Amino acid sequence: MGMCQAWQNRPVRSLATVNRTADTILIGEKHEKANLFDWGPGALISGVNWWDSFSPGLHPDGSRRAAAYPNGPDGAITARHNDFAHFAFCDGHVKAMKPAATNPNPRTRPADNLWDAARN
């Protein structure tokens, strides 16, 4: 299976199967500089990094060390508002948060990963 097929074949989840709609991110801010890939897949924060040379897709991870975009704790989210970004949640509300706070540590705090619609 090719890389694009592997990404496209991820399971789709209906809203009824999201256990914590008020705590699960649906959309986050992502800004690119005049990039051809701002549309379509380039606009997604998919959690994969194999197309980062075109348009980054990594989720935030607060346990990462500081590094240049998109390899730092904010992932592909751009914190343009005093280190905050806007996030729309599955229940419809929008909240400004520090990107790394949306997934503080996926290994030691998986229940706090706001990008994981399957968590309990």
matplotlib code that plots the C-alpha trace (Angstrom):
import matplotlib.pyplot as plt

x = [0.0, 1.4, 1.9, -1.2, -3.3, -2.2, -3.3, -6.6, -7.5, -7.6, -10.9, -13.7, -15.6, -19.1, -19.9, -21.9, -18.7, -16.7, -16.8, -15.8, -17.1, -16.4, -12.8, -11.9, -10.4, -12.0, -10.0, -7.0, -5.2, -2.5, -0.8, 1.7, 3.7, 2.4, 2.5, 0.9, -0.2, -2.3, -5.4, -6.4, -4.1, -1.8, -4.5, -4.9, -3.3, -3.4, -0.8, 1.6, 4.8, 5.8, 4.7, 6.3, 8.5, 5.3, 3.1, 3.5, 0.8, 2.1, -0.1, 1.2, 3.2, 4.1, 6.9, 8.9, 11.9, 11.9, 12.7, 12.0, 8.4, 6.9, 9.2, 8.7, 6.0, 3.4, 3.6, 1.9, -0.2, 0.8, 0.5, 0.1, -1.9, 0.5, 1.6, -2.1, -4.0, -7.8, -9.3, -12.8, -14.1, -16.5, -19.3, -19.0, -17.3, -14.0, -11.2, -7.8, -5.1, -1.4, -0.9, 1.3, -1.5, -3.8, -1.5, 0.8, 2.5, 1.1, 3.1, 2.4, -0.9, -2.8, -6.2, -5.2, -4.6, -7.4, -6.7, -7.7, -11.4, -11.2, -10.1, -12.4]
y = [0.0, 3.4, 6.2, 8.2, 5.1, 4.4, 7.8, 7.7, 4.3, 5.5, 4.7, 7.3, 8.0, 9.2, 11.8, 9.3, 7.3, 10.2, 9.7, 13.2, 15.6, 18.7, 17.5, 16.3, 18.6, 18.6, 21.5, 23.5, 26.5, 25.9, 28.6, 28.1, 30.7, 30.8, 27.0, 25.3, 22.6, 24.9, 23.3, 19.6, 17.4, 20.3, 21.9, 18.8, 18.1, 14.4, 13.2, 11.9, 13.5, 11.7, 14.7, 17.3, 18.5, 19.8, 20.7, 19.5, 17.4, 16.5, 16.8, 18.8, 16.8, 18.7, 16.1, 17.1, 19.4, 22.9, 22.7, 24.5, 24.3, 21.7, 19.4, 21.2, 20.7, 22.6, 20.2, 21.6, 24.1, 27.7, 29.6, 33.1, 34.6, 35.3, 31.6, 30.4, 29.0, 28.4, 25.0, 23.9, 20.9, 18.2, 19.7, 23.0, 25.3, 27.0, 27.7, 29.4, 27.2, 26.7, 23.9, 21.7, 21.7, 19.8, 16.8, 17.3, 13.9, 11.1, 8.4, 9.2, 11.1, 9.5, 10.5, 14.2, 13.9, 16.1, 14.8, 11.2, 10.7, 7.1, 7.8, 7.3]
z = [0.0, -1.0, 1.5, 0.3, 0.4, 4.0, 5.0, 3.1, 4.5, 8.1, 9.7, 9.6, 12.8, 13.1, 15.6, 17.6, 18.2, 19.6, 23.3, 24.4, 21.8, 24.0, 24.5, 20.9, 18.3, 14.9, 13.3, 14.3, 12.8, 10.2, 8.2, 5.4, 3.5, -0.1, -0.4, -3.4, -0.9, 1.2, -0.3, -0.2, 1.8, 2.6, 4.7, 6.9, 10.2, 9.7, 12.3, 9.7, 8.7, 5.4, 3.3, 5.5, 2.6, 1.0, 3.9, 7.5, 9.1, 12.6, 15.6, 18.6, 21.1, 24.3, 25.1, 22.0, 22.5, 21.0, 17.3, 14.1, 12.7, 12.4, 14.5, 17.9, 20.5, 18.4, 15.4, 12.3, 14.3, 13.9, 17.2, 15.7, 18.5, 21.4, 21.3, 21.1, 18.2, 17.7, 17.8, 16.8, 18.8, 17.8, 19.8, 17.9, 20.3, 19.6, 22.1, 22.0, 23.4, 23.3, 20.8, 23.0, 25.6, 23.2, 23.5, 26.5, 26.4, 24.2, 26.0, 29.7, 29.3, 26.4, 27.9, 27.5, 23.7, 22.4, 18.8, 19.7, 19.1, 20.2, 23.8, 26.8]

ax = plt.figure().add_subplot(projection="3d")
ax.plot(x, y, z, "-o")
ax.set_aspect("equal")
plt.show()
